[in-house]
Structures are given as structure tokens and as C-alpha cells.
Amino acid sequence: MHTKRLAASLCAAGLMLAAGAVHAADAIGRAAIQSQYEQDVANCKNGKTNQDRTTCMREAGAARDEALRQNLKDGSSDQLQQNMVDRCNRLPAGSRQDCLTQMTSPTNVRGSVQGGGVLRETVIQVPAGTVPPASTVPPAGTMPSTGAMPPATSPGMAPPPVAPGAPMR
């Protein structure tokens, strides 16, 4: 009987220690989340995020809330690779390989968000003998609505500039 009571006491003590450790880990996790939130808010206020302040603050709060719910994760490289494949697989069959190439090949990036836009360039080699798509530009010398374009004429000479003080006609 005495051993059962001792075993039960040790079990209860172990559970209390485990609960205390979980609570301490939770407090450390919450402190790290709050610290990250405060850093995000500071970046929003200093204009370091390329977002307007209202959007930035809303995103910082949403990230904190998701982190507290344990839904915010830095996915592993396997998860990121799977997400990439899943995104490309949603495209039509003819576009899937180009999508995967764009996701995995080196890309030249120029410009900035603050400058008005970012241009990402990926070069995709087209096999020899592949017929390019039909052009939608009309052939030179024709106009889409009327057919033939009138011949171009060279512009005439511009009149000489008016001398200062001369009367205007």
C-alpha cells in the first residue's frame, strides 16, 4: 500500500514538473513572439517594409496572432518545394514546365518596389525547330481597318523663326 502511495506521489510530482516546464517554455515562446511583433512595429514606423503604415501594422498584428496560435511557421525546404510544385500543377499542362523553370532557375531582378516595380527575368530556352506563336501585329504597310496604308510623305520645311520685335501676322 505504501509503495502505491509513493508511486502516485512521484507521478503527480512528475506531472507538476512537466506542466511547469511547459508553462515556462510557453512564456519564453510568448516573449519571443512579442519581441518579434515589437520589431515588426518598429520597422513599420521607420518605413523599412515597403508597405504603407496601416497595412504594415495590420500585417504585424496578424503575424503575431498566428504565431500565438502556432500557425505561423517558416516552412522547411521540402515544404517550400512541395508548395512550388502544387502551384505549378494548378496551371494548364502547357504552362507547367515553364512555371517550374521560373521557380527554380536563376532570375535577374531589376528595379525596386519603391521605384515603381520589380522586373524579374528568366530565360527559357526554346528547342530548335519550334514554331513561334502567330503574331497579332499586322504586316508592315497595312492597317487593320482599311487595308493599305497611304504612302508616307516627307514633312515640309518648317517656317523660319520670327525675329524678335517683328509683328506677328
Stockholm file with secondary structure:
# STOCKHOLM 1.0

chainA/1-169         MHTKRLAASLCAAGLMLAAGAVHAADAIGRAAIQSQYEQDVANCKNGKTNQDRTTCMREAGAARDEALRQNLKDGSSDQLQQNMVDRCNRLPAGSRQDCLTQMTSPTNVRGSVQGGGVLRETVIQVPAGTVPPASTVPPAGTMPSTGAMPPATSPGMAPPPVAPGAPMR
#=GR chainA/1-169 SS CHHHHHHHHHHHHHHHHHHHHHHHHHHHHHHHHHHHHHHHHHHHHHTCSSSCHHHHHHHHHHHHHHHHTTCCCCCCHHHHHHHHHHHHHTSCHHHHHHHHHHHHSCCEEEEETTTTEEEEECCCCCCTTCCCCCCCSCCTTEETTTEECCCCCCCCCCCCCCCTTCCCC
#=GC SS_cons         CHHHHHHHHHHHHHHHHHHHHHHHHHHHHHHHHHHHHHHHHHHHHHTCSSSCHHHHHHHHHHHHHHHHTTCCCCCCHHHHHHHHHHHHHTSCHHHHHHHHHHHHSCCEEEEETTTTEEEEECCCCCCTTCCCCCCCSCCTTEETTTEECCCCCCCCCCCCCCCTTCCCC
//
